[in-house]
């Protein structure tokens, strides 16, 4: 059994929070700057580059649709699969599974 590093756990947590932030938005979409501010508000560590990297990765997993609004700013839209991961209905390695409520 491999143990995750603290950085890996933080990345997985940040990805879950990004999905949850999108789930709360009207239209299930937001830009990377807004999402970065949301992470900061929730006291989740992450640079703007971390957010861009995570959004791209989440898009590659089919959890988001990602487009570039202007250079360096991405727009992310939650997919149904992303919603399922955000609510714990589906598990994707690399995204922390939400805790039971």
N, C-alpha and C positions, 0 to 999 in steps of 0.2 A: 504494500500500500504506500503510495507516495503522498507526502505531506505538501500542502500548498504553502508558498511563501506569503508573508504579509502583503506584499505588493500584488500578488495574484488574487488574494481575497479582496483587497480594496478594489481592484479592477472589476471583479465579478459583481461586487456590491454597487459600484458606480454604474455599471451597465443595467442592473435591475432598476436603479433609481431613475435612469434616463427613460426606460420603458414606462415606468409609473408616471413620470412627469408628462410624457406624451399622452398617456391614457387620460389624464386630467384636462387636457387642452381641448377647446372647441375645435372640431375637425380633426382631432388626433394628430396635429402637426405643429411644429415649432422650428425656429432656426437655432443653429448651434450657439449663438450668443445668448439667446434667451435660456436655453438649456444649461449653459455654463452658469448663468446667474442663479438658476434654480438649484443646481448642485451646491453652490456657495450658500444659498439660503438654508439648505437642508444640512449644512455642515459636512458635506461629502467632498473630500479632497479630489481635485482634478484640475489640471491646466486646460487652457483652450485647446492645445494640441491633443491632450488626452481625450477630450470630448470629440474632436474631429476623428481621431483614430477609432474610438469606440463606436461612433455613429457609422463609420465605414464598415467596421467589423459586423455590427448588428445588421446592417444592410446586406452584407454577404451571407448572413445566416437566414435571410428572408424574414427578419423580424421588423424591418423598416424598409420604406422606399426612401432613397436619399437622392437629392439633387443639389447642385451648386447654385445658390442664389446669385452671389457675386464671388470673386476670388477670395477664398479663405472662410466663406460662410456657407454652411450646408443647411438645407431644409430637410427635416426628417418627418416622415409620416408613418405612423404605426400601422402595421398589417394585422390581420386577424391572428396570425401565428404569434406576433409580438404581444398582442393583448392576452393571448392564452399563457404566454410565459410570464407576463407581468402579474397575472392573477394566480399563478401556480398550477394551472391546468395542464401545462406542458413544461417539460424540463429540457433545457439546452445547455450542454457543458460550456462553461465560460461565462454563464450568467448565474448569479446566486439565486437559489430557489427562495421564494418568499416564505417567511415563517408563518405557521398557522396562527389564525386570529382567534 
